[in-house]
Amino acid sequence: MKKFFKIIISAVLCICFVIGTAPLSFAKGEEPTAKLNNVYGNNMLFQQKKEVRLVGKGKSGAEIGCELLDSSGNGICKEKSYASKSGTFTVTFKAPAGGYENYTINLYENGALFQTLKDVAFGELWLASGQSNMQYGFAQSSTYKENSKRSEWMRFLYVDPFATYNGSENEFPYEAQQDIESGSCCWLKGNDNINSVSAVSVYFAQDLQRKLDMPVGVLTPNLGGSLLVTWLARETVDSDQKFADYIKEQGLYLAENEWESSKVDWFRTMTSNYNKKVAPLRNFNIAGMIWYQGESEILLDWEIGYYKRGLELLQSSYSELFRFSGKMPFIATQVAPFEYTDKKLNLHNDEFIQFQMEDEVSRAITTIYDISLSYIPASGGIHPETKQPVGERMSACAQGLVYGMNNCHTAATVESTKIDGSDFYVTFKNTGDGLVAGGDYLRGFALCGEGGVYVQANAEIVSENTVRIFCDEVENPVAAAYAFSENNTESNLYSSMNGEKFMPVAPFATYTEDDALYWEDPSWARCDSEKAWFLAGNSDAGSFDVWNSENADVSVDNENQFEGEGCINVKSESDKKAFSISPVYTYNKDKKTVYYDHMITDWSKYNTLSVMVKNNGENDVQLDKLKFYVNGVTWFSPDVNGNCESGAVIPADGQWHKLTFDLDRLYLHGNECGAIYSRKKLADVKSFELCFKDGKGQSSDISIDDFRFGGDASKGKAGFFEPCVQRADNPWEFFCSLFTTFFSFIANIFKG
């Protein structure tokens, strides 16, 4: 009998040993019918150390089991749950720490294997969403070829921008969906064909994977042209009555009884993208979200403040959707410069900054105004092809905001300001290792006095986080601005990290009331470049000549400038007694003359214009006139240097001389002896031209630098006459001077 029991015990121990060393398994059952949701698949990535949620549908009440196997086939864990009466199920397990290892997940229904997920990774998983600049494909990016060798440890859930519902991309569910339809999403490794995957997402993942030394995955629902409200849940919009009312005013809100009978739009209808493409991702745990969107709101000219509120609702609702205990880390980028005409890109981009400054713990904003605006003609100027810096800056923000790797996680913003006489001091926060200039001189700064007319100003870094702003044209500044214009691509103040530029400082303006006139910082005013980027129509923007000339050659001199990084040199041969230069204001399109957007065309709030001029030749050169053209044939010339003349002599002494033009003293067609007009006439300037002449017929060589504007809160003077017989230079002016003298004499009699 003892021998019999020993045999039984030995047999049991052997069976237990075999069970303990074999792969984990479940009792065999009938043929399975269960299936995971379509958002799961081979090559996927889960957030490390968090709960993994596997959701699908099977038989009512069925036991659903899962097992996780490492790359050697060893069992790591097994879990089970049960399907509901409707058949839906959720089975969960704790994700292991991230690392460079591919796992396998087996799933069972009542013990029968129904699905296997291969090459599953664990690491850091992010959500990336937005409109066309986020959707912009990796293959279209300017650095695509340089990134041909990519790591398999990047993983992307590619979501078709036009995901189907009931088999059609043009049908939309009223309710938020549990899954994305089959064929509208798939998981890809970084070394797969990811040409259509968001370029910003690829560069974000690539940089973050290298810096963290960890697999990185990105969920990528996005759609070009989509408004922010299309990415919000209905209950989110309804939770804010003021916001909901505004959406209704814009015609973007559809109630349930309107849904079936109305045309639901991918791009404008509230919830359209959320219901199809974001809600189905709710079972993933993520580390945070990156966001590139906002162009559509500018084009629709949204009321200032509502986009910021939309961002707040987006972050708070997604925080809840993805089960964050607090606020989900949220990283957004400002919108790149483009021709938004009078839609005020600067004020819109400022909403991103205000959004970030209200919660610096969970939010970060990247600035991108310094990145190249070159584009593929087919995609249009609103889609810059340089996407790598955008993704990498978002990654840098993530490294600081979420992973604590950087001492700065967002673009530097204004902390405080101080006025000391004519100097305006701005102190910044989030400057990393300190402020640095992106060149020998700071660009993009402006000051204004009473009345809110900003004019260009000088600036210098006076400490690691403070800049001094100053200019002769504003003796008593009340406000300052930086990069606060539509075309701010030349602005160059940065925060720094590890001895290198980290990110451009956030644009700001300390006075933003409706009457403010912001400084557009035209390239011609600095006189240090032959070519510059011009904002224009969607396929017309580009790098073009800054100056036109007649009877002269114009080049840039980077050694003999008055200040800044260069001046323009103008040379005219001896047989050309008259020559002129003018900044480029127009281009030809379809045989029509079109004006570049954001050139200074309204000069009516500027009371002075000055420029530095140097004569490098052997003979005096005459500035004949400065002509402001208000249409094709009508032009006005301002008084120069207060001498009641439209011209001035530039002596051949090799010294810089300042010419100051009084814009409240304008002469029609240069006639100093007729009526005198004010800057009111300059409300719509088509172009202007500096005209020179050399009466001796000698070669001319002059340098021009540093155009400066003076601002004035007044509306300018009324037109007037004054006696000026002694200034008549020709019979017509003499006749006009006699008439003016007589008119003034009669006017004085009636006054008396």
C-alpha positions in Angstrom: 0.0 0.0 0.0 2.8 2.5 0.9 4.4 1.7 -2.4 1.1 2.5 -4.2 0.8 5.9 -2.5 4.5 6.7 -3.4 3.7 6.0 -7.0 0.5 8.2 -6.9 2.4 11.1 -5.2 5.3 10.9 -7.7 2.9 11.0 -10.6 1.1 14.0 -9.2 4.5 15.8 -8.7 5.5 15.1 -12.2 2.2 16.4 -13.6 2.7 19.6 -11.5 6.2 20.0 -12.7 5.1 19.7 -16.4 2.3 22.2 -15.8 4.6 24.6 -14.1 7.1 24.7 -16.9 4.8 24.5 -19.9 3.3 27.7 -21.5 0.3 29.0 -19.8 -2.9 27.7 -21.2 -6.6 27.5 -20.7 -9.0 24.5 -20.9 -10.0 23.7 -24.4 -13.5 24.6 -25.4 -15.7 25.0 -28.5 -14.8 26.9 -31.6 -14.2 30.6 -30.6 -16.0 33.6 -32.1 -14.5 36.4 -30.1 -12.5 39.3 -31.6 -10.5 42.2 -30.3 -11.4 45.7 -31.4 -9.7 46.9 -34.6 -7.5 49.4 -32.8 -5.4 46.5 -31.6 -2.9 44.6 -33.8 0.5 43.3 -34.4 3.4 45.7 -34.0 1.5 47.7 -31.4 2.8 49.4 -28.3 1.2 49.8 -24.8 2.1 52.4 -22.1 4.7 50.8 -19.8 3.8 50.0 -16.2 0.2 50.9 -16.7 -2.9 48.8 -17.0 -3.3 47.2 -20.4 -7.0 47.0 -21.4 -7.9 44.6 -24.2 -11.5 45.1 -25.4 -13.6 43.2 -27.9 -16.7 41.2 -28.4 -17.4 37.5 -28.1 -20.1 35.1 -26.8 -22.4 36.2 -24.1 -20.9 35.2 -20.7 -17.8 33.6 -22.2 -14.6 33.3 -20.2 -12.0 35.6 -21.9 -8.4 34.9 -21.1 -5.1 36.4 -22.1 -1.5 35.5 -21.6 1.6 37.6 -22.2 4.8 35.8 -23.5 8.2 37.3 -23.7 10.4 37.1 -26.8 11.6 33.6 -25.7 8.1 32.3 -25.3 8.2 32.3 -21.5 4.9 33.1 -19.8 4.9 36.5 -18.0 1.3 36.6 -16.8 -2.2 35.4 -17.5 -5.5 37.1 -16.7 -9.2 36.4 -17.4 -12.6 38.0 -17.3 -16.0 37.3 -18.7 -18.0 38.8 -21.5 -21.2 40.7 -20.7 -24.6 39.6 -21.8 -24.1 41.6 -25.0 -20.8 39.9 -25.5 -18.5 42.8 -24.9 -15.5 42.1 -22.8 -12.5 43.8 -21.2 -9.5 41.8 -19.9 -6.6 43.7 -18.2 -3.1 43.1 -17.0 -0.3 45.2 -15.7 2.2 46.2 -18.4 5.9 45.4 -17.7 8.6 48.1 -17.8 9.4 49.3 -21.3 12.4 48.0 -23.2 13.7 46.7 -26.5 11.8 43.4 -26.5 8.9 42.1 -28.6 6.2 40.3 -26.8 3.3 38.1 -27.8 -0.2 38.2 -26.4 -2.5 35.2 -26.8 -6.3 35.6 -26.3 -8.7 32.8 -25.5 -12.5 32.4 -25.5 -13.6 29.6 -23.2 -10.1 28.2 -23.5 -9.9 28.3 -27.3 -7.3 30.6 -28.8 -9.0 33.2 -30.9 -6.3 35.9 -31.6 -2.6 36.4 -31.3 -0.9 39.8 -31.2 2.8 39.6 -32.3 5.7 42.0 -31.9 4.0 43.9 -29.1 6.2 46.5 -27.4 6.0 48.4 -24.1 7.2 51.9 -23.7 5.9 55.5 -23.9 2.6 56.0 -25.8 1.4 59.4 -26.9 -1.6 60.8 -28.7 -1.0 63.2 -31.7 -3.9 65.1 -33.3 -4.8 68.2 -35.2 -5.3 69.4 -38.7 -3.3 69.4 -42.0 0.1 70.4 -40.5 -0.2 67.4 -38.1 -1.6 65.2 -40.9 1.2 66.2 -43.3 2.8 63.0 -44.4 6.3 61.9 -43.4 7.3 61.4 -47.1 6.6 65.0 -47.8 8.9 66.4 -45.2 12.1 68.2 -46.2 14.3 65.8 -44.2 12.6 62.6 -45.3 15.6 61.1 -47.1 17.9 61.9 -44.2 15.8 59.7 -42.0 15.6 56.7 -44.2 17.1 54.4 -41.5 14.5 54.3 -38.8 14.1 52.3 -35.7 11.6 49.5 -35.4 11.1 50.8 -31.8 8.9 53.5 -33.0 5.3 52.3 -33.3 2.4 54.2 -34.9 -1.4 53.5 -34.9 -2.2 55.1 -38.3 -5.8 56.2 -38.4 -7.3 56.9 -41.8 -8.1 60.7 -41.8 -11.4 59.7 -43.5 -12.3 56.7 -41.4 -15.4 54.9 -42.4 -18.7 54.3 -40.6 -21.1 51.7 -41.9 -18.6 51.3 -44.7 -18.7 55.0 -45.8 -16.4 57.8 -45.0 -19.3 60.2 -45.6 -21.5 58.7 -42.9 -21.2 59.9 -39.3 -22.5 58.4 -36.0 -24.3 60.7 -33.6 -22.8 58.7 -30.7 -19.1 58.3 -29.8 -17.9 54.9 -31.2 -16.3 52.0 -29.3 -14.0 51.1 -32.2 -12.7 52.2 -35.5 -14.1 50.3 -38.5 -12.0 47.6 -40.0 -9.6 48.9 -42.7 -9.5 52.4 -41.3 -6.6 51.9 -38.9 -3.4 49.8 -38.6 -0.3 49.5 -36.5 3.1 50.1 -38.1 6.7 49.8 -37.0 9.1 52.7 -37.6 11.0 50.8 -40.3 7.8 49.9 -42.1 6.4 52.0 -44.9 5.2 55.0 -42.8 5.2 57.5 -45.6 1.6 58.6 -44.9 2.1 58.8 -41.1 2.2 62.3 -39.6 5.7 63.7 -40.1 5.4 65.7 -36.8 4.5 62.4 -35.0 7.4 60.6 -36.6 10.0 63.2 -35.7 8.5 63.5 -32.2 8.7 59.7 -31.6 12.2 59.4 -33.2 13.7 62.1 -30.9 11.9 61.0 -27.8 12.9 57.3 -28.4 16.5 58.3 -28.7 16.5 60.6 -25.6 14.6 58.2 -23.4 16.3 55.1 -24.8 12.9 53.5 -24.8 10.3 52.4 -27.4 7.8 55.2 -28.2 4.4 54.8 -29.8 2.0 57.4 -31.2 -1.8 57.2 -31.9 -2.4 59.5 -34.9 -6.0 60.6 -35.5 -5.9 63.8 -37.5 -7.6 65.6 -40.4 -6.6 68.6 -42.5 -9.0 71.5 -42.4 -10.8 70.3 -39.2 -11.9 72.8 -36.6 -11.1 72.1 -32.9 -14.8 71.5 -32.1 -14.8 68.5 -34.4 -12.5 66.8 -31.9 -14.7 67.5 -28.8 -17.3 65.2 -27.4 -20.9 66.5 -27.3 -21.1 66.4 -23.5 -17.9 68.4 -23.3 -19.3 71.2 -25.4 -22.6 71.1 -23.6 -20.8 71.5 -20.3 -19.9 75.1 -21.1 -23.0 77.0 -22.1 -21.2 80.1 -23.3 -18.9 78.0 -25.5 -21.9 75.9 -26.8 -23.8 79.1 -27.6 -20.9 80.4 -29.6 -20.6 77.1 -31.6 -24.3 77.4 -32.4 -23.8 80.9 -33.6 -21.2 79.6 -36.0 -23.5 77.0 -37.3 -21.3 74.1 -36.1 -23.7 72.6 -33.5 -26.2 69.9 -34.5 -28.8 68.6 -31.9 -29.8 65.0 -32.0 -33.1 65.8 -33.9 -31.1 67.7 -36.5 -28.3 65.1 -37.1 -30.0 62.8 -39.6 -31.5 65.6 -41.7 -28.5 67.8 -41.8 -25.2 67.6 -43.7 -22.6 66.5 -41.2 -19.2 67.8 -42.1 -15.8 66.3 -41.3 -14.3 69.7 -41.0 -16.8 71.8 -39.2 -19.5 69.7 -37.4 -19.0 69.3 -33.7 -17.9 65.8 -32.6 -17.5 64.4 -36.2 -13.8 63.5 -35.7 -14.1 62.7 -32.0 -16.9 60.1 -32.4 -15.2 58.2 -35.2 -11.5 58.4 -34.3 -10.8 59.5 -30.8 -13.4 57.9 -28.6 -12.4 54.4 -29.9 -8.9 55.0 -28.5 -10.2 55.4 -24.9 -8.9 52.1 -23.7 -5.3 53.0 -24.2 -3.3 54.5 -21.4 -1.1 57.3 -22.8 1.6 59.5 -21.4 0.3 62.7 -22.9 -0.9 64.5 -26.1 0.7 66.7 -28.8 -1.5 69.0 -30.8 -1.0 71.0 -34.1 -4.2 72.8 -35.1 -5.7 76.2 -35.3 -5.3 77.5 -38.9 -9.0 76.9 -39.6 -10.1 79.1 -36.7 -8.0 82.0 -38.0 -9.5 81.7 -41.5 -13.0 81.7 -40.0 -12.0 84.8 -37.9 -13.1 83.3 -34.6 -13.7 85.7 -31.8 -10.6 86.1 -29.6 -10.8 83.9 -26.5 -12.9 81.1 -27.8 -10.0 79.1 -29.2 -8.3 79.2 -25.8 -11.5 78.0 -24.2 -11.6 75.2 -26.7 -8.1 74.1 -25.8 -9.1 74.0 -22.1 -12.1 71.8 -22.9 -10.0 69.6 -25.1 -7.4 69.0 -22.4 -9.9 68.5 -19.5 -12.1 66.1 -21.5 -9.3 64.0 -22.8 -7.8 63.8 -19.3 -11.0 62.2 -18.3 -11.3 60.0 -21.4 -7.9 58.5 -20.9 -8.3 58.2 -17.1 -5.7 60.7 -15.8 -6.0 61.4 -12.1 -5.2 65.0 -12.8 -4.7 66.9 -16.1 -3.2 65.1 -19.1 0.1 66.5 -20.2 -0.7 68.7 -23.2 1.9 70.0 -25.7 0.7 72.3 -28.5 2.5 74.3 -31.1 1.7 77.8 -32.4 0.6 78.2 -36.0 3.2 79.1 -38.6 3.1 82.4 -40.4 0.9 82.5 -43.5 -1.3 85.0 -45.4 -4.3 85.3 -43.1 -4.9 88.9 -44.3 -6.6 90.8 -41.5 -7.4 87.7 -39.4 -4.7 88.6 -36.8 -2.5 85.5 -36.6 -0.5 87.2 -33.8 -3.6 87.5 -31.5 -4.6 83.9 -32.3 -1.1 82.5 -31.5 -1.2 84.5 -28.2 -4.1 82.4 -27.1 -1.7 79.4 -27.0 0.6 81.3 -24.7 -2.2 82.5 -22.4 -3.5 78.9 -22.3 0.0 77.6 -21.2 0.7 80.3 -18.7 -2.5 79.5 -16.8 -1.3 76.0 -16.0 2.4 75.6 -16.4 2.4 72.2 -14.7 0.5 70.3 -17.3 0.9 72.4 -20.5 3.7 73.3 -22.9 3.8 75.4 -26.0 6.3 75.3 -28.8 7.2 78.3 -31.0 8.0 77.7 -34.7 8.1 81.2 -36.4 11.8 80.8 -37.1 11.4 77.5 -39.0 11.6 77.6 -42.8 8.3 78.3 -44.6 9.3 76.5 -47.8 6.6 74.3 -49.2 5.7 71.8 -51.9 3.6 73.7 -54.4 0.9 71.0 -54.5 0.4 71.3 -50.7 0.4 75.2 -50.6 2.1 77.8 -48.5 0.0 77.0 -45.4 1.9 73.7 -45.2 5.7 74.3 -44.6 7.6 71.1 -45.5 10.1 71.5 -42.6 8.5 69.4 -39.9 11.5 67.8 -38.1 12.1 70.8 -35.8 8.4 71.0 -35.0 8.4 67.3 -33.8 11.7 67.6 -32.0 10.6 70.7 -30.1 7.5 68.9 -29.0 9.7 66.1 -27.9 12.0 68.5 -26.0 8.9 69.8 -24.2 7.8 66.3 -23.3 11.3 65.6 -21.9 10.9 68.5 -19.5 7.2 68.4 -18.8 6.7 64.6 -18.4 10.1 63.0 -17.9 12.0 65.7 -15.9 15.0 65.6 -18.2 15.2 69.3 -19.0 15.2 72.4 -16.8 12.8 74.0 -19.3 9.7 72.4 -20.9 8.0 75.3 -22.9 8.7 78.4 -24.8 9.9 81.3 -22.6 7.2 83.7 -21.7 7.0 87.2 -20.1 7.3 87.1 -16.3 7.4 90.9 -15.6 8.1 94.3 -17.2 9.6 97.6 -16.0 9.9 101.0 -17.6 12.9 103.1 -16.7 12.8 106.4 -18.5 13.0 105.6 -22.2 14.1 102.0 -21.6 11.6 99.1 -21.4 12.8 96.0 -19.5 11.2 92.6 -20.0 12.0 89.6 -17.7 11.2 86.1 -19.0 10.6 82.8 -17.3 11.3 79.3 -18.7 14.6 80.5 -20.2 16.5 77.3 -19.6 20.2 78.1 -19.2 19.5 81.7 -20.3 18.5 84.0 -23.2 20.6 84.0 -26.3 20.4 85.9 -29.6 20.1 84.0 -32.9 22.5 86.5 -34.6 24.8 89.4 -33.8 21.7 91.7 -33.2 18.3 91.1 -31.8 15.4 91.5 -34.2 11.6 91.7 -33.8 11.2 94.1 -31.0 8.9 97.1 -30.9 7.9 99.9 -28.6 4.9 102.2 -28.5 4.0 105.4 -26.7 0.5 106.6 -25.8 -1.9 105.6 -28.6 -0.7 102.1 -29.2 1.3 102.7 -32.4 4.2 100.2 -32.3 7.5 101.0 -34.1 10.7 99.0 -34.5 13.1 99.1 -31.6 16.6 98.0 -30.6 17.1 95.4 -27.9 19.9 93.8 -25.9 20.2 91.0 -23.4 21.2 92.4 -20.1 21.0 89.3 -17.9 20.2 85.6 -18.4 16.5 86.3 -18.4 16.1 90.0 -19.1 16.1 92.2 -22.2 16.3 95.9 -22.5 14.3 97.5 -25.3 14.9 101.1 -26.5 14.6 103.4 -29.5 15.0 107.2 -30.2 11.6 107.4 -31.8 9.7 106.6 -28.5 10.9 108.7 -25.6 8.2 107.6 -23.2 7.3 104.0 -23.9 4.1 102.5 -22.4 4.2 99.1 -24.1 6.6 96.7 -25.8 6.2 93.8 -28.2 8.3 91.0 -29.7 7.6 89.0 -32.8 4.0 90.1 -32.6 3.3 90.4 -36.3 1.9 88.3 -39.1 5.3 87.7 -40.8 7.7 87.4 -37.8 10.2 85.0 -39.3 13.2 87.3 -38.6 12.7 87.5 -34.9 15.6 85.8 -33.1 15.5 85.7 -29.3 15.9 82.2 -27.9 16.0 80.3 -24.6 19.0 78.0 -24.4 19.9 74.5 -23.2 23.4 73.0 -22.8 25.0 75.8 -24.7 22.7 75.7 -27.6 19.5 77.4 -28.7 16.5 75.6 -27.2 13.4 77.4 -28.5 12.4 80.8 -29.7 10.9 83.1 -27.1 7.1 83.3 -27.2 5.8 86.4 -29.1 4.2 89.0 -26.9 2.6 92.4 -26.8 1.9 94.2 -23.5 -0.7 96.4 -25.2 -3.3 94.5 -27.3 -6.4 96.8 -27.3 -8.4 97.1 -30.5 -6.7 100.4 -31.5 -3.2 98.9 -31.3 -1.1 99.1 -34.5 1.4 96.3 -34.4 4.8 96.5 -36.1 5.2 94.3 -39.2 9.0 94.4 -39.3 9.4 94.6 -43.1 12.7 93.2 -44.4 13.4 96.4 -46.4 13.5 98.5 -43.2 16.6 96.7 -41.9 18.4 96.9 -45.3 20.4 93.8 -44.6 19.1 91.3 -47.2 18.6 91.1 -50.9 15.9 88.4 -50.6 13.3 87.7 -47.9 10.2 85.6 -47.4 7.0 87.2 -48.5 3.6 86.1 -47.3 1.2 85.8 -50.2 -1.6 83.6 -51.6 -1.5 79.8 -50.9 0.7 79.1 -53.9 2.5 82.4 -54.2 4.4 82.8 -51.0 8.2 82.5 -51.2 11.6 84.1 -51.1 11.8 87.1 -53.4 13.9 90.2 -54.0 13.5 92.9 -51.4 14.4 95.8 -53.6 13.6 97.1 -57.1 15.9 99.6 -58.8 16.0 101.8 -61.9 19.3 102.8 -63.4 21.2 101.3 -60.4 22.6 98.1 -59.0 21.6 97.1 -55.5 23.6 94.8 -53.3 24.0 94.0 -49.6 27.1 95.2 -47.8 27.7 93.2 -44.6 30.8 95.2 -43.5 30.0 98.9 -43.6 26.5 99.1 -42.2 25.3 101.9 -39.9 24.0 99.2 -37.5 22.5 95.8 -37.6 23.9 93.1 -39.9 24.2 94.9 -43.2 23.2 97.8 -45.4 22.3 98.1 -49.0 24.7 99.6 -51.5 23.4 101.4 -54.5 25.6 102.2 -57.5 24.8 104.1 -60.7 27.0 104.6 -63.7 28.0 108.1 -64.9 25.6 108.1 -67.9 22.6 107.8 -65.5 22.0 111.2 -64.1 18.9 109.9 -62.2 18.3 106.6 -60.4 15.9 105.2 -57.9 15.2 102.3 -55.6 12.0 101.0 -54.1 11.0 98.1 -51.8 9.1 95.3 -53.5 5.4 95.6 -52.8 3.8 93.6 -55.6 4.1 90.6 -57.8 2.4 89.5 -61.0 -0.2 86.8 -61.1 -2.4 85.9 -64.0 -1.3 89.1 -65.8 -2.5 91.2 -62.8 -0.5 93.1 -60.2 -1.1 91.7 -56.8 0.2 93.2 -53.5 2.1 91.1 -51.1 0.2 90.6 -47.8 1.4 92.3 -44.7 3.4 95.0 -46.3 3.0 98.4 -44.7 0.2 100.0 -46.7 -1.4 102.2 -44.0 1.1 104.9 -43.1 -1.5 107.2 -41.6 -0.5 106.5 -38.0 3.2 107.2 -38.6 4.3 110.8 -38.3 7.9 110.4 -39.3 10.1 108.2 -41.4 13.9 108.4 -41.2 16.7 106.6 -43.0 20.5 106.7 -42.7 22.4 107.5 -46.0 26.1 107.6 -46.7 27.8 108.9 -49.9 30.8 106.7 -50.8 31.6 108.6 -54.0 33.6 111.8 -54.8 30.6 114.1 -55.7 27.6 115.2 -53.8 24.4 113.2 -54.6 20.9 114.8 -54.4 18.0 113.0 -52.9 15.4 114.4 -55.3 12.2 113.0 -53.7 10.7 110.3 -51.7 7.5 109.3 -53.5 4.6 107.7 -51.9 2.3 106.3 -54.6 -1.4 106.2 -53.5 -2.5 104.9 -56.9 -0.9 104.4 -60.3 -0.4 108.1 -61.0 -0.8 110.1 -57.8 2.1 110.4 -55.4 3.1 112.6 -52.5 6.6 113.6 -51.3 7.3 114.5 -47.7 9.3 117.4 -46.4 12.8 116.2 -45.5 14.9 117.5 -42.5 12.4 120.3 -41.8 13.7 122.5 -44.7 10.4 122.8 -46.4 11.8 120.9 -49.4 11.2 117.4 -50.7 14.9 116.9 -51.4 18.3 117.0 -49.6 22.0 116.9 -50.5 24.0 113.9 -49.4 27.6 115.3 -49.2 30.5 113.2 -50.4 32.2 112.9 -47.0 31.9 109.2 -46.4 29.8 109.8 -43.3 26.4 108.6 -42.3 23.7 111.2 -42.4 20.1 111.0 -41.1 17.3 112.0 -43.4 14.0 112.5 -41.5 10.8 112.8 -43.4 7.8 114.7 -42.0 4.7 112.7 -43.0 2.5 115.5 -41.8 4.0 117.7 -44.5 3.3 116.1 -47.9 3.6 117.8 -51.3 1.4 116.6 -54.1 3.7 115.4 -56.9 6.6 117.1 -55.1 5.2 120.6 -55.4 6.4 122.4 -52.3 4.6 125.5 -53.4 1.1 124.3 -53.5 -1.2 122.8 -50.9 0.4 120.9 -48.0 -1.2 117.6 -47.0 -0.9 115.4 -44.0 -0.4 111.6 -43.5 -4.1 111.2 -43.9 -3.3 110.9 -47.6 -1.2 107.8 -46.8 -3.9 105.5 -45.6 -3.4 103.2 -48.6 0.1 103.4 -50.0 0.7 101.2 -53.0 4.5 101.6 -53.0 7.2 104.2 -52.3 10.4 105.1 -54.1 13.6 106.9 -53.2 14.7 109.1 -56.2 18.3 110.4 -56.5 20.1 112.5 -59.1 23.7 113.6 -59.8 23.7 116.8 -61.7 27.3 116.4 -62.7 26.7 113.1 -64.5 29.3 111.3 -62.3 29.1 107.7 -61.1 27.2 107.4 -57.8 27.9 105.1 -54.9 25.6 105.4 -51.8 24.8 103.2 -48.8 21.4 103.1 -47.2 20.5 101.6 -43.8 18.1 101.6 -40.9 14.7 102.9 -41.9 12.9 104.1 -38.7 9.3 105.1 -38.0 7.8 107.5 -35.6 4.3 106.7 -34.2 1.7 109.2 -33.2 -1.7 108.8 -31.6 -3.2 111.8 -33.4 -4.9 111.5 -36.8 -2.6 114.0 -38.5 -3.1 117.6 -39.5 -5.6 119.1 -41.9 -4.4 120.3 -45.2 -3.1 123.8 -45.3 -1.3 126.5 -47.5 1.6 128.7 -46.7 3.5 131.5 -48.7 6.5 129.9 -50.4 7.5 132.1 -53.5 11.2 131.9 -52.6 11.1 128.0 -52.9 9.7 127.9 -56.5 12.0 125.8 -58.7 10.0 126.0 -62.0 7.2 128.1 -63.6 4.5 125.8 -62.3 5.7 126.0 -58.7 6.0 129.8 -59.1 2.4 130.0 -60.3 1.3 127.8 -57.4 3.3 129.9 -54.9 1.6 133.1 -56.1 -1.8 131.5 -55.8 -1.0 130.3 -52.3 0.3 133.7 -51.2 -2.8 135.4 -52.5 -5.1 132.8 -50.9 -3.3 133.2 -47.5 -3.5 137.1 -47.8 -7.3 136.9 -48.3 -7.7 134.3 -45.5 -5.9 136.6 -43.1 -8.1 139.6 -44.0 -11.2 137.6 -43.2 -9.6 136.3 -39.9 -9.0 139.9 -38.9 
